[in-house]
Amino acid sequence: MNENSSDKKNEALFLQLILTFQTAAWQQMGKIKNPITDKIEKDLTQARFSIDMLEMIRTKTQGNLSEEEKKFLNKTISELQLNYVDEVNKEEKQKKEAKKEESGKETKSKDSEDKDKAKNKKKQ
């Protein structure tokens, strides 16, 4: 195998490696279905890990990538980071809303208890 052929093969393998981590991150952010379970699954800790792996690859390969590889890697990382932040914000918003709902239920329950106590006092 000549050097040019080997370089092309390595470039294809490098791009496939990036795509592997990209796909994993999309699945872990709940953006695409897990092909094994055929379900949307969300694990933002794992998504962060996949993005961190890509950042580590970028750091470790600095100065050794073609312009095309570098652009592809940078674009992939940027896209994933923006979507990750979006998913984290959505999750925080959902938690706040759930907390509000729970707080509202507790308030209604407390109000109901107070009314029952007042009724019982009147009866006595």
N, C-alpha and C positions, 0 to 999 in steps of 0.2 A: 504494500500500500504506500503510495507516495505521500509527501508532506501535505500537499494541498487537499488531498482526499481525507487525510487524517484531521486536518483543521476543520473541514466541513462537517465531518462526523462529530467532532468535539463541540462545535457550535450548535449542532442539532441537539446533542445530548444536554448541553447547558440550557438551551431554551426549554427543553422538556422538563428539566429539573425545576426551573422557575415556574413553569405551568403546573407542575405537581403541587408545589406549595401554594400557588395562587388558587387552584381549585379547592385544596383543603381549606384554605382560609375562607373562601366563599361559602363552603358547606358549613364551617364552624360558626360563621356569622348568621346562618339561617337564610342565606340569599338563594341557595340552590339545594335541591334534594340530595340526600345521601343516596347514592345509587344502590347501596347494599340493602338499606332498610326501606328505601323509596319514601322516606319521610323528611320533612324539614326539621332539622335539629340545630339547636343553638348552644354553643359553648364558647363564650367570648374569651375565656382564659386560653383555650387552645388556639383560637384565632389570633390572639396576641402573640402566642408562641410561633405560629407559622410566619407571621409578619416579621417577628424578630429574627427568625432563621434567614429570611430573605435579606434583611438588613446586614446580618453577619456575612452572608455570601457576598454582598456588595462590598463590604469593608475588606474582606479577605482577597477579593479578586481585583481590587483597585489597581489600575494601571495595566491589567492583563486582559481586558475585554476589548472587543471591537466596538466601534461606535454604535453599531446596530444593537449589540448585546447590552451595552451600557444604557442606551435609551429604553430598550424593552424592560430591563430590570428596574430602572428608575420610575418608569410609567406604572409598572405593576405595583411597586411599593406605594407610590403616591395614591393610586386608586384604592388600594386595600386600606391604607391608613384613613382616608376620608370616609370610607364606608364603615370602618371600625368605629370611628368617633361617632358617626351617625347612629350606629347600633347601641353604643354605650349610652348616648343621650336618650334614645328611645326607651331603653331599659330603666334608666333613672326616672324618666317621666312616668312610666308605668308603675314603678314602685311608689312614687309620690301620690299618684292617683289612688292606688290601692290603700295607701295609708290614710288618705283623706276619707275614702269610703268607710274604712274600718273605724276611723274616728267619728264619722257621722253616725254609724250604727251604734257606737258606744254612747254617744250623746242621746240618741233616740231611746236607747234602752234605759239610760239613767233618768231621762225625762219621764218615761213610762213608769219606772219604779217610784219616782217622786209623786206622780199622780195617784198611783195605787196607795201609797202611804197616806196621802192627804184624804183619800176616800175612806180609808179604814179609820182614820182619826175622827172624821165626821160621824161615822156610824157609831162610834163608841160614845 
